[in-house]
Amino acid sequence: MDLALPFHARLTRDPAQGEMRDGSIRYLMMRPDALMGLFARLDAQARKAALAALSASVAEFGGRSVAAYRASGAAAPEPLMRTIAETSAALGWGCWSFAPQPRGAVEVRVENSPFASALAASGGSDCPCCAPIVGILSALAPVLAGDGAVAREVECGAVTAGPSCRFLVEPKRVGA
């Protein structure tokens, strides 16, 4: 995987096999409203459980992408954040920006999250819904803020009817 190339230049499509890949990593294209419509159809308790499961799944399998990016030359936090921001935008996951915060935390702002936009368009959400973004940030958390760091969504455009979502990656609390 040559991270010097933009994501779409690295992406290979094989219509005969019905797949597209970035190196060994397979991707799929899907409408965000189709995915998020699943969560809109669940009761509040099931929705929270399903979003948590999606976040954990993305942390696990997206973590493999993070590992591949690190092995391909984006091992330090700055190049890794840049690679994740560029790849996320190319995948249609919105425009990401990373900002260091006091005490080793990192704020991540995502403009135009497809997950929040899909639910906002269908009436909004009663809880933060950008579980895939929390998942990939959870995979990044140890690199950005140390072992035991956690990622969480603190502001969701689907809840606030705003244009952006805000996340915090925070170091492990002492005594926690």
Secondary structure, DSSP 8 states (H G I E B T S, - for coil): --TTS-HHHHEEEETTTTEEEETTEEE----HHHHHHHHHTS-HHHHHHHHHHHHHHHHHHHHHHHHHHHHTT--SHHHHHHHHHHHHHHHTS-EEEEEE-GGG-EEEEEET-HHHHHHHHTT--SS---HHHHHHHHHHHHHHH-TT-EEEEEE-HHHH--SEEEEEEE---TT-
